[in-house]
Amino acid sequence: MHHNVTVEIPSDGGKFEKQLFNVTFKRLGRSEFTKLADKGDVELLEAVLEGWDEIVDEDGAAVPFTAANRLDFLDDPYFCRGVIKAYLESLDGAQVKN
């Protein structure tokens, strides 16, 4: 499942800067999702986040999807919030289609 993500990061003056990118999610069964969700957002995202594109660093260079980079990004609460929101929206879309 490939989905768009918007991450809002606080910037100077109390405003938010939006960063847009795409992620690929792994599909989980209901019981596996519930088990991981009970462990917290980071554990859930480690299991379902399979890839990304269009993430760039401060210099505009692409940040490759690796296990180490995923862990670094999962340490950012704004990144986690945006990806969790996209994942939950993907589940809503899947339920509507079924």
N, CA, C and O atoms as CSV, one atom per row, in Angstrom:
chain,resi,resn,atom,element,x,y,z
A,1,MET,N,N,0.847,-1.176,0.000
A,1,MET,CA,C,0.000,0.000,0.000
A,1,MET,C,C,0.894,1.241,0.000
A,1,MET,O,O,1.706,1.429,0.906
A,2,HIS,N,N,0.740,2.077,-1.012
A,2,HIS,CA,C,1.544,3.288,-1.175
A,2,HIS,C,C,0.658,4.493,-0.848
A,2,HIS,O,O,-0.429,4.629,-1.409
A,3,HIS,N,N,1.115,5.375,0.062
A,3,HIS,CA,C,0.274,6.492,0.503
A,3,HIS,C,C,1.064,7.776,0.668
A,3,HIS,O,O,2.266,7.760,0.934
A,4,ASN,N,N,0.362,8.886,0.504
A,4,ASN,CA,C,0.937,10.199,0.733
A,4,ASN,C,C,0.927,10.510,2.222
A,4,ASN,O,O,-0.002,10.145,2.942
A,5,VAL,N,N,1.982,11.196,2.673
A,5,VAL,CA,C,2.099,11.594,4.080
A,5,VAL,C,C,2.413,13.078,4.121
A,5,VAL,O,O,3.202,13.585,3.324
A,6,THR,N,N,1.782,13.766,5.065
A,6,THR,CA,C,2.108,15.152,5.357
A,6,THR,C,C,2.565,15.221,6.796
A,6,THR,O,O,1.848,14.807,7.706
A,7,VAL,N,N,3.761,15.744,7.000
A,7,VAL,CA,C,4.286,15.936,8.346
A,7,VAL,C,C,4.366,17.437,8.588
A,7,VAL,O,O,4.953,18.173,7.795
A,8,GLU,N,N,3.773,17.884,9.686
A,8,GLU,CA,C,3.820,19.296,10.046
A,8,GLU,C,C,4.831,19.469,11.170
A,8,GLU,O,O,4.706,18.885,12.246
A,9,ILE,N,N,5.853,20.303,10.881
A,9,ILE,CA,C,6.944,20.519,11.824
A,9,ILE,C,C,6.915,21.970,12.274
A,9,ILE,O,O,6.855,22.871,11.437
A,10,PRO,N,N,6.956,22.217,13.598
A,10,PRO,CA,C,6.942,23.605,14.069
A,10,PRO,C,C,8.150,24.375,13.535
A,10,PRO,O,O,9.267,23.858,13.495
A,11,SER,N,N,7.906,25.610,13.129
A,11,SER,CA,C,8.992,26.476,12.681
A,11,SER,C,C,8.936,27.760,13.507
A,11,SER,O,O,8.134,27.874,14.434
A,12,ASP,N,N,9.767,28.695,13.174
A,12,ASP,CA,C,9.816,29.946,13.914
A,12,ASP,C,C,8.477,30.677,13.860
A,12,ASP,O,O,7.745,30.585,12.875
A,13,GLY,N,N,8.170,31.400,14.931
A,13,GLY,CA,C,6.959,32.209,14.965
A,13,GLY,C,C,5.690,31.440,15.219
A,13,GLY,O,O,4.601,31.963,14.983
A,14,GLY,N,N,5.792,30.206,15.695
A,14,GLY,CA,C,4.596,29.429,16.019
A,14,GLY,C,C,3.872,28.855,14.816
A,14,GLY,O,O,2.756,28.352,14.946
A,15,LYS,N,N,4.484,28.922,13.666
A,15,LYS,CA,C,3.869,28.359,12.466
A,15,LYS,C,C,4.403,26.950,12.229
A,15,LYS,O,O,5.361,26.512,12.867
A,16,PHE,N,N,3.760,26.254,11.300
A,16,PHE,CA,C,4.171,24.890,10.959
A,16,PHE,C,C,4.620,24.833,9.512
A,16,PHE,O,O,4.029,25.467,8.638
A,17,GLU,N,N,5.667,24.069,9.269
A,17,GLU,CA,C,6.164,23.816,7.924
A,17,GLU,C,C,5.709,22.419,7.536
A,17,GLU,O,O,5.890,21.467,8.296
A,18,LYS,N,N,5.117,22.297,6.353
A,18,LYS,CA,C,4.640,20.987,5.886
A,18,LYS,C,C,5.691,20.319,5.018
A,18,LYS,O,O,6.287,20.945,4.142
A,19,GLN,N,N,5.908,19.041,5.276
A,19,GLN,CA,C,6.773,18.218,4.445
A,19,GLN,C,C,5.920,17.084,3.883
A,19,GLN,O,O,5.212,16.398,4.620
A,20,LEU,N,N,5.999,16.902,2.586
A,20,LEU,CA,C,5.198,15.888,1.904
A,20,LEU,C,C,6.105,14.817,1.337
A,20,LEU,O,O,7.165,15.121,0.791
A,21,PHE,N,N,5.692,13.558,1.464
A,21,PHE,CA,C,6.428,12.439,0.893
A,21,PHE,C,C,5.497,11.244,0.776
A,21,PHE,O,O,4.350,11.293,1.220
A,22,ASN,N,N,5.988,10.187,0.184
A,22,ASN,CA,C,5.211,8.959,0.001
A,22,ASN,C,C,5.816,7.841,0.831
A,22,ASN,O,O,7.031,7.777,1.021
A,23,VAL,N,N,4.956,6.961,1.323
A,23,VAL,CA,C,5.417,5.791,2.074
A,23,VAL,C,C,4.733,4.543,1.520
A,23,VAL,O,O,3.696,4.612,0.860
A,24,THR,N,N,5.348,3.410,1.812
A,24,THR,CA,C,4.762,2.123,1.482
A,24,THR,C,C,4.504,1.386,2.790
A,24,THR,O,O,5.396,1.233,3.624
A,25,PHE,N,N,3.263,0.934,2.948
A,25,PHE,CA,C,2.869,0.216,4.156
A,25,PHE,C,C,2.665,-1.267,3.872
A,25,PHE,O,O,2.236,-1.652,2.784
A,26,LYS,N,N,2.974,-2.075,4.849
A,26,LYS,CA,C,2.676,-3.506,4.820
A,26,LYS,C,C,1.262,-3.694,5.368
A,26,LYS,O,O,0.865,-3.033,6.327
A,27,ARG,N,N,0.530,-4.575,4.767
A,27,ARG,CA,C,-0.815,-4.897,5.287
A,27,ARG,C,C,-0.691,-5.861,6.460
A,27,ARG,O,O,0.088,-6.814,6.420
A,28,LEU,N,N,-1.460,-5.603,7.486
A,28,LEU,CA,C,-1.498,-6.475,8.660
A,28,LEU,C,C,-2.905,-6.996,8.868
A,28,LEU,O,O,-3.882,-6.335,8.514
A,29,GLY,N,N,-3.005,-8.185,9.446
A,29,GLY,CA,C,-4.295,-8.691,9.877
A,29,GLY,C,C,-4.743,-7.949,11.127
A,29,GLY,O,O,-3.941,-7.302,11.800
A,30,ARG,N,N,-6.011,-8.048,11.427
A,30,ARG,CA,C,-6.582,-7.321,12.560
A,30,ARG,C,C,-5.911,-7.684,13.886
A,30,ARG,O,O,-5.609,-6.794,14.681
A,31,SER,N,N,-5.673,-8.961,14.138
A,31,SER,CA,C,-5.079,-9.362,15.419
A,31,SER,C,C,-3.637,-8.880,15.537
A,31,SER,O,O,-3.218,-8.438,16.606
A,32,GLU,N,N,-2.870,-8.961,14.436
A,32,GLU,CA,C,-1.489,-8.490,14.466
A,32,GLU,C,C,-1.444,-6.970,14.663
A,32,GLU,O,O,-0.606,-6.463,15.409
A,33,PHE,N,N,-2.357,-6.238,13.983
A,33,PHE,CA,C,-2.435,-4.789,14.150
A,33,PHE,C,C,-2.728,-4.429,15.607
A,33,PHE,O,O,-2.071,-3.557,16.177
A,34,THR,N,N,-3.704,-5.094,16.206
A,34,THR,CA,C,-4.079,-4.808,17.588
A,34,THR,C,C,-2.921,-5.072,18.542
A,34,THR,O,O,-2.667,-4.280,19.449
A,35,LYS,N,N,-2.224,-6.182,18.340
A,35,LYS,CA,C,-1.087,-6.521,19.192
A,35,LYS,C,C,0.005,-5.453,19.103
A,35,LYS,O,O,0.542,-5.024,20.124
A,36,LEU,N,N,0.332,-5.025,17.883
A,36,LEU,CA,C,1.368,-4.013,17.696
A,36,LEU,C,C,0.916,-2.640,18.186
A,36,LEU,O,O,1.702,-1.904,18.783
A,37,ALA,N,N,-0.341,-2.295,17.937
A,37,ALA,CA,C,-0.856,-0.997,18.378
A,37,ALA,C,C,-0.806,-0.880,19.891
A,37,ALA,O,O,-0.568,0.202,20.426
A,38,ASP,N,N,-1.030,-1.993,20.584
A,38,ASP,CA,C,-0.965,-1.988,22.048
A,38,ASP,C,C,0.447,-1.728,22.557
A,38,ASP,O,O,0.628,-1.264,23.683
A,39,LYS,N,N,1.450,-2.026,21.729
A,39,LYS,CA,C,2.849,-1.808,22.123
A,39,LYS,C,C,3.294,-0.370,21.896
A,39,LYS,O,O,4.301,0.060,22.457
A,40,GLY,N,N,2.551,0.382,21.073
A,40,GLY,CA,C,2.892,1.781,20.843
A,40,GLY,C,C,3.148,2.089,19.385
A,40,GLY,O,O,3.297,1.190,18.557
A,41,ASP,N,N,3.198,3.386,19.082
A,41,ASP,CA,C,3.340,3.848,17.701
A,41,ASP,C,C,4.637,3.388,17.049
A,41,ASP,O,O,4.631,2.972,15.890
A,42,VAL,N,N,5.745,3.458,17.776
A,42,VAL,CA,C,7.038,3.117,17.179
A,42,VAL,C,C,7.067,1.653,16.759
A,42,VAL,O,O,7.513,1.334,15.657
A,43,GLU,N,N,6.596,0.761,17.626
A,43,GLU,CA,C,6.588,-0.663,17.292
A,43,GLU,C,C,5.676,-0.942,16.100
A,43,GLU,O,O,6.008,-1.744,15.227
A,44,LEU,N,N,4.523,-0.272,16.074
A,44,LEU,CA,C,3.601,-0.442,14.952
A,44,LEU,C,C,4.249,0.033,13.653
A,44,LEU,O,O,4.184,-0.657,12.635
A,45,LEU,N,N,4.871,1.207,13.689
A,45,LEU,CA,C,5.486,1.750,12.478
A,45,LEU,C,C,6.698,0.936,12.033
A,45,LEU,O,O,6.955,0.829,10.834
A,46,GLU,N,N,7.443,0.365,12.971
A,46,GLU,CA,C,8.558,-0.507,12.579
A,46,GLU,C,C,8.039,-1.695,11.771
A,46,GLU,O,O,8.713,-2.176,10.861
A,47,ALA,N,N,6.846,-2.161,12.108
A,47,ALA,CA,C,6.282,-3.330,11.437
A,47,ALA,C,C,5.636,-2.988,10.095
A,47,ALA,O,O,5.708,-3.786,9.160
A,48,VAL,N,N,5.003,-1.815,9.984
A,48,VAL,CA,C,4.229,-1.529,8.772
A,48,VAL,C,C,4.937,-0.627,7.773
A,48,VAL,O,O,4.592,-0.652,6.592
A,49,LEU,N,N,5.913,0.170,8.199
A,49,LEU,CA,C,6.589,1.094,7.294
A,49,LEU,C,C,7.652,0.345,6.505
A,49,LEU,O,O,8.706,-0.003,7.040
A,50,GLU,N,N,7.365,0.096,5.211
A,50,GLU,CA,C,8.248,-0.710,4.376
A,50,GLU,C,C,9.108,0.104,3.420
A,50,GLU,O,O,10.035,-0.438,2.820
A,51,GLY,N,N,8.826,1.369,3.269
A,51,GLY,CA,C,9.612,2.174,2.351
A,51,GLY,C,C,9.087,3.592,2.268
A,51,GLY,O,O,7.999,3.903,2.751
A,52,TRP,N,N,9.896,4.458,1.635
A,52,TRP,CA,C,9.476,5.828,1.379
A,52,TRP,C,C,10.222,6.361,0.178
A,52,TRP,O,O,11.236,5.809,-0.248
A,53,ASP,N,N,9.695,7.450,-0.361
A,53,ASP,CA,C,10.415,8.219,-1.355
A,53,ASP,C,C,10.026,9.679,-1.191
A,53,ASP,O,O,9.023,10.009,-0.558
A,54,GLU,N,N,10.835,10.533,-1.769
A,54,GLU,CA,C,10.663,11.982,-1.704
A,54,GLU,C,C,11.007,12.578,-0.347
A,54,GLU,O,O,10.632,13.717,-0.072
A,55,ILE,N,N,11.709,11.843,0.510
A,55,ILE,CA,C,12.240,12.429,1.738
A,55,ILE,C,C,13.646,12.910,1.411
A,55,ILE,O,O,14.471,12.162,0.887
A,56,VAL,N,N,13.899,14.174,1.730
A,56,VAL,CA,C,15.209,14.764,1.452
A,56,VAL,C,C,15.793,15.369,2.720
A,56,VAL,O,O,15.068,15.723,3.649
A,57,ASP,N,N,17.119,15.480,2.740
A,57,ASP,CA,C,17.791,16.104,3.878
A,57,ASP,C,C,17.868,17.621,3.675
A,57,ASP,O,O,17.301,18.157,2.723
A,58,GLU,N,N,18.571,18.301,4.576
A,58,GLU,CA,C,18.667,19.761,4.527
A,58,GLU,C,C,19.280,20.269,3.225
A,58,GLU,O,O,19.003,21.392,2.803
A,59,ASP,N,N,20.103,19.455,2.596
A,59,ASP,CA,C,20.771,19.846,1.351
A,59,ASP,C,C,19.975,19.458,0.104
A,59,ASP,O,O,20.410,19.717,-1.018
A,60,GLY,N,N,18.807,18.835,0.302
A,60,GLY,CA,C,17.987,18.428,-0.827
A,60,GLY,C,C,18.331,17.067,-1.397
A,60,GLY,O,O,17.784,16.669,-2.426
A,61,ALA,N,N,19.241,16.338,-0.736
A,61,ALA,CA,C,19.610,14.993,-1.191
A,61,ALA,C,C,18.592,13.974,-0.678
A,61,ALA,O,O,18.118,14.068,0.454
A,62,ALA,N,N,18.266,13.005,-1.524
A,62,ALA,CA,C,17.314,11.965,-1.139
A,62,ALA,C,C,17.847,11.160,0.040
A,62,ALA,O,O,19.026,10.810,0.090
A,63,VAL,N,N,16.957,10.875,0.987
A,63,VAL,CA,C,17.299,10.032,2.136
A,63,VAL,C,C,16.795,8.631,1.820
A,63,VAL,O,O,15.586,8.419,1.724
A,64,PRO,N,N,17.699,7.675,1.659
A,64,PRO,CA,C,17.259,6.318,1.309
A,64,PRO,C,C,16.542,5.649,2.480
A,64,PRO,O,O,16.802,5.945,3.646
A,65,PHE,N,N,15.632,4.741,2.133
A,65,PHE,CA,C,14.962,3.961,3.174
A,65,PHE,C,C,15.888,2.834,3.602
A,65,PHE,O,O,16.193,1.939,2.814
A,66,THR,N,N,16.328,2.878,4.840
A,66,THR,CA,C,17.120,1.811,5.447
A,66,THR,C,C,16.582,1.599,6.852
A,66,THR,O,O,15.858,2.449,7.371
A,67,ALA,N,N,16.921,0.489,7.467
A,67,ALA,CA,C,16.488,0.227,8.839
A,67,ALA,C,C,17.006,1.311,9.779
A,67,ALA,O,O,16.286,1.756,10.672
A,68,ALA,N,N,18.259,1.738,9.580
A,68,ALA,CA,C,18.843,2.766,10.446
A,68,ALA,C,C,18.140,4.109,10.252
A,68,ALA,O,O,17.845,4.799,11.227
A,69,ASN,N,N,17.870,4.484,8.993
A,69,ASN,CA,C,17.170,5.745,8.751
A,69,ASN,C,C,15.752,5.706,9.295
A,69,ASN,O,O,15.257,6.698,9.830
A,70,ARG,N,N,15.096,4.549,9.157
A,70,ARG,CA,C,13.746,4.424,9.695
A,70,ARG,C,C,13.769,4.649,11.200
A,70,ARG,O,O,12.925,5.377,11.722
A,71,LEU,N,N,14.716,4.041,11.908
A,71,LEU,CA,C,14.808,4.248,13.359
A,71,LEU,C,C,15.058,5.704,13.698
A,71,LEU,O,O,14.472,6.226,14.647
A,72,ASP,N,N,15.921,6.370,12.938
A,72,ASP,CA,C,16.176,7.794,13.174
A,72,ASP,C,C,14.897,8.614,13.019
A,72,ASP,O,O,14.591,9.459,13.860
A,73,PHE,N,N,14.164,8.366,11.958
A,73,PHE,CA,C,12.935,9.120,11.718
A,73,PHE,C,C,11.859,8.788,12.752
A,73,PHE,O,O,11.082,9.663,13.134
A,74,LEU,N,N,11.806,7.545,13.205
A,74,LEU,CA,C,10.795,7.157,14.192
A,74,LEU,C,C,11.050,7.790,15.554
A,74,LEU,O,O,10.189,7.742,16.432
A,75,ASP,N,N,12.230,8.383,15.735
A,75,ASP,CA,C,12.526,9.108,16.963
A,75,ASP,C,C,11.908,10.508,16.951
A,75,ASP,O,O,11.887,11.186,17.978
A,76,ASP,N,N,11.411,10.936,15.800
A,76,ASP,CA,C,10.805,12.260,15.641
A,76,ASP,C,C,9.291,12.149,15.829
A,76,ASP,O,O,8.621,11.487,15.036
A,77,PRO,N,N,8.742,12.789,16.868
A,77,PRO,CA,C,7.303,12.653,17.124
A,77,PRO,C,C,6.434,13.225,16.004
A,77,PRO,O,O,5.322,12.743,15.792
A,78,TYR,N,N,6.913,14.238,15.286
A,78,TYR,CA,C,6.134,14.821,14.197
A,78,TYR,C,C,6.072,13.863,13.007
A,78,TYR,O,O,5.030,13.740,12.364
A,79,PHE,N,N,7.179,13.188,12.713
A,79,PHE,CA,C,7.211,12.183,11.671
A,79,PHE,C,C,6.242,11.054,12.027
A,79,PHE,O,O,5.424,10.645,11.203
A,80,CYS,N,N,6.341,10.555,13.263
A,80,CYS,CA,C,5.462,9.457,13.699
A,80,CYS,C,C,3.996,9.843,13.585
A,80,CYS,O,O,3.180,9.064,13.093
A,81,ARG,N,N,3.662,11.043,14.038
A,81,ARG,CA,C,2.266,11.493,13.994
A,81,ARG,C,C,1.750,11.511,12.557
A,81,ARG,O,O,0.645,11.038,12.292
A,82,GLY,N,N,2.543,12.056,11.622
A,82,GLY,CA,C,2.112,12.123,10.227
A,82,GLY,C,C,1.961,10.752,9.593
A,82,GLY,O,O,1.004,10.508,8.859
A,83,VAL,N,N,2.904,9.848,9.872
A,83,VAL,CA,C,2.853,8.516,9.267
A,83,VAL,C,C,1.725,7.684,9.884
A,83,VAL,O,O,1.038,6.956,9.168
A,84,ILE,N,N,1.527,7.784,11.196
A,84,ILE,CA,C,0.413,7.074,11.842
A,84,ILE,C,C,-0.914,7.545,11.267
A,84,ILE,O,O,-1.794,6.735,10.979
A,85,LYS,N,N,-1.057,8.857,11.099
A,85,LYS,CA,C,-2.296,9.398,10.527
A,85,LYS,C,C,-2.527,8.818,9.136
A,85,LYS,O,O,-3.639,8.392,8.822
A,86,ALA,N,N,-1.481,8.797,8.293
A,86,ALA,CA,C,-1.616,8.242,6.946
A,86,ALA,C,C,-1.955,6.752,6.992
A,86,ALA,O,O,-2.763,6.274,6.197
A,87,TYR,N,N,-1.334,6.014,7.928
A,87,TYR,CA,C,-1.610,4.585,8.030
A,87,TYR,C,C,-3.064,4.338,8.432
A,87,TYR,O,O,-3.736,3.489,7.848
A,88,LEU,N,N,-3.541,5.075,9.421
A,88,LEU,CA,C,-4.930,4.901,9.858
A,88,LEU,C,C,-5.907,5.295,8.753
A,88,LEU,O,O,-6.943,4.652,8.585
A,89,GLU,N,N,-5.585,6.344,8.003
A,89,GLU,CA,C,-6.435,6.726,6.872
A,89,GLU,C,C,-6.432,5.630,5.807
A,89,GLU,O,O,-7.452,5.396,5.159
A,90,SER,N,N,-5.294,4.957,5.621
A,90,SER,CA,C,-5.231,3.874,4.645
A,90,SER,C,C,-6.136,2.711,5.078
A,90,SER,O,O,-6.748,2.044,4.244
A,91,LEU,N,N,-6.209,2.485,6.385
A,91,LEU,CA,C,-7.094,1.428,6.884
A,91,LEU,C,C,-8.554,1.788,6.668
A,91,LEU,O,O,-9.364,0.935,6.306
A,92,ASP,N,N,-8.888,3.055,6.891
A,92,ASP,CA,C,-10.272,3.498,6.647
A,92,ASP,C,C,-10.640,3.309,5.188
A,92,ASP,O,O,-11.740,2.855,4.872
A,93,GLY,N,N,-9.712,3.660,4.292
A,93,GLY,CA,C,-9.954,3.487,2.861
A,93,GLY,C,C,-10.137,2.030,2.492
A,93,GLY,O,O,-10.980,1.696,1.659
A,94,ALA,N,N,-9.354,1.163,3.105
A,94,ALA,CA,C,-9.451,-0.280,2.825
A,94,ALA,C,C,-10.789,-0.820,3.283
A,94,ALA,O,O,-11.380,-1.665,2.611
A,95,GLN,N,N,-11.283,-0.336,4.440
A,95,GLN,CA,C,-12.572,-0.810,4.946
A,95,GLN,C,C,-13.709,-0.351,4.071
A,95,GLN,O,O,-14.670,-1.093,3.866
A,96,VAL,N,N,-13.621,0.871,3.545
A,96,VAL,CA,C,-14.680,1.391,2.682
A,96,VAL,C,C,-14.753,0.581,1.382
A,96,VAL,O,O,-15.840,0.322,0.867
A,97,LYS,N,N,-13.578,0.180,0.854
A,97,LYS,CA,C,-13.531,-0.567,-0.396
A,97,LYS,C,C,-14.063,-1.979,-0.245
A,97,LYS,O,O,-14.569,-2.550,-1.211
A,98,ASN,N,N,-13.960,-2.560,0.954
A,98,ASN,CA,C,-14.392,-3.950,1.151
A,98,ASN,C,C,-15.866,-4.073,1.343
A,98,ASN,O,O,-16.375,-5.179,1.520
